[in-house]
C-alpha cells in the first residue's frame, strides 16, 4: 500500500511517500507528481517512510527527468533507507536525481543551484 501526502512550504512542495511503490500503485505516484508540476517549481520527495520501490516506481521518476529539466523544475529526494537507496544506486538513478539524507540537506540543494 502507498500513501502520498502533499505539503506546500514556502517556495517548495513536499511529497511524502509512505509504504511501498509497486506496479499496482505507481500510477498514483505518477498522478501526484503530475499534480505538482509547474515551471520553475521546487519539489522535495520525502522517502523516509518508503519501505520498497519496484522498477515500475523508478520508471515514474525516470519518465519525468526530461520534463523536470525542460521546465526548470528542481527535484530532490531525501530520507531514503539504505535498501531503497540501493535500488536507485544499482540502476544509476542516484547519478540522475539528487538524493540527500535529510530534509535540510535537500533544501540546501535548491539554494546552492
N, C-alpha and C positions, 0 to 999 in steps of 0.2 A: 504494500500500500504506500502511496505517496501523498504527502500533504505539502501544499505550496502556499506560503504566506507572503504578502506583499506589504512593504512599509515604505512610505515616502519620507525621506530625511533630507532636509536642506536641498542640495543640488543633485542628490542621487536617490536611486530607488534600490531597496534591498529585497531580493527574492530569497526566502528561506526554504530550503528543501528538507523535509523530514521523512525518513523511511527509505524506500527503495525505488529506483528508477529502472523500469524494465520495458520490454516491448509492449506490454498491455497498457502502460500509462505514460509512455514517452510523449504521446500526443498532448497530454496535459502540460508537460514541461514546455513543449513547443508553443502551445497556446499562451502560456504565462509569459514566455519571452516575447512573443509577438505583441502581446498587450502592452508591454513597456518600451517597445522600440520607438524611439524618436531621434531625429538627427541631433547630434551633439549631446546625447544623454550619457549619464554615468550610471552604470548598472553593476551592483555588487551581488554576488551569489553566495549566500551563506550555506556551506555544505557541512557544518559541524554536526548536524543530526542526520546526515545521509549515511546509511549503512551499506548501500550497494548501488552500483550503476552498471547497467548492461551496455553492450555495444550499441543498442538502439538509443539509449540515453546519450551516449557520447556522440552519436550521429547527429543528434539535435544540435549540440554545440557546434559541431563541425559545419553543419549546414548554414550557420549564421556568421561564420568568420568573415566571409567577404562582405556581407551586408554591414557588419559592425564597422569594418574599415571604410566602406563606401559612404556610410552615414556619419562617420567620425564619432562612433559610439565607443566609449571606454567601458570595457567589461573585465571584471576581476572576480575570481573565485577565491574564497578563503575558508579555512577551518576544516578542510578535508581530513578524515582519519587516514592512517597510513595505508590501509587496504584499498580504499577508494583512490587515494593519490597514486598508488602504484599502477592502477588501471590507466589513469591519464598518462603516467610516465611511460609505461610499456608501449603505448600507441603513439608516443611523441607529442601528445597534446599539450604537455607542460612547456613545449617549445613554441606553441602557437597561441596559448591562452595564458595570461598572467595568473599564477596561483600563489597566494600568500597564506601564511599560517594563521594570522589574526586579522580581525576587522581593522585595527589601527594601521597595520602594515598595508592592507588593501586600500584604505583611504589615502595613504601616502602616495600610492601609485597615481592617483588622479591628479595630485598637485605637483608631482615631480615630472609628469609627462610634458 
